[in-house]
Amino acid sequence: MPLIRRLPKFGFSNVRFRSKRAEVRLSDLNRFEDGATIDHGQLAAAGLVSKQAEYVKVLANGELTRKLTVKAHGFSAGARAAIEGAGGVCE
């Protein structure tokens, strides 16, 4: 048996250092009522993101039909245009 196969294997694991990100689609935001202010707490209460998520990004998948104020860490260009096009605000 070669020496390389007899020795124990160990190395770098990214588990401790990875960032906890969450992504939300525009179609998921339609469940909130018109004129609501959406933040991380409300997204977690609705079950769209985990409570441990450090970074929330809104993606432009789907269609938004309500006027919402969305507070998130990041927005895709299409999501920002769709939210502002529906009369909402991105913060």
Residue pairs with C-beta under 8 A, 6 or more apart in sequence:
19 54
19 55
20 50
20 52
20 53
20 54
20 55
21 53
21 54
21 55
21 56
21 57
22 43
22 48
22 49
22 50
22 53
22 55
22 56
22 57
23 56
23 57
23 58
23 59
24 43
24 48
24 49
24 56
24 57
24 58
24 59
24 72
25 58
25 59
25 61
25 62
26 58
26 59
26 60
26 61
26 62
26 63
26 64
26 79
26 82
26 83
27 61
27 62
27 63
27 64
28 48
28 62
29 38
29 58
29 64
29 66
29 68
29 70
30 62
30 63
30 64
30 65
30 66
31 46
32 38
32 42
32 46
32 66
32 68
33 66
34 66
34 67
34 68
35 66
35 67
35 68
35 69
36 42
36 66
36 68
36 69
37 68
37 69
37 71
38 68
38 69
38 70
38 71
39 71
39 72
40 49
40 53
40 56
40 71
40 72
43 49
43 56
44 50
44 51
44 53
49 56
55 73
55 74
56 72
56 73
56 74
57 72
57 73
57 74
57 75
57 76
58 70
58 72
58 74
58 75
58 76
58 79
58 83
58 90
59 76
59 78
59 79
60 76
60 77
60 78
60 79
60 81
60 82
63 82
64 82
64 83
64 86
64 88
65 86
66 86
66 88
67 86
67 87
67 88
68 83
68 86
68 88
68 89
69 88
69 89
69 91
70 83
70 88
70 89
70 90
70 91
71 91
72 90
72 91
75 83
75 90
79 90
80 90
83 89
83 90
84 90
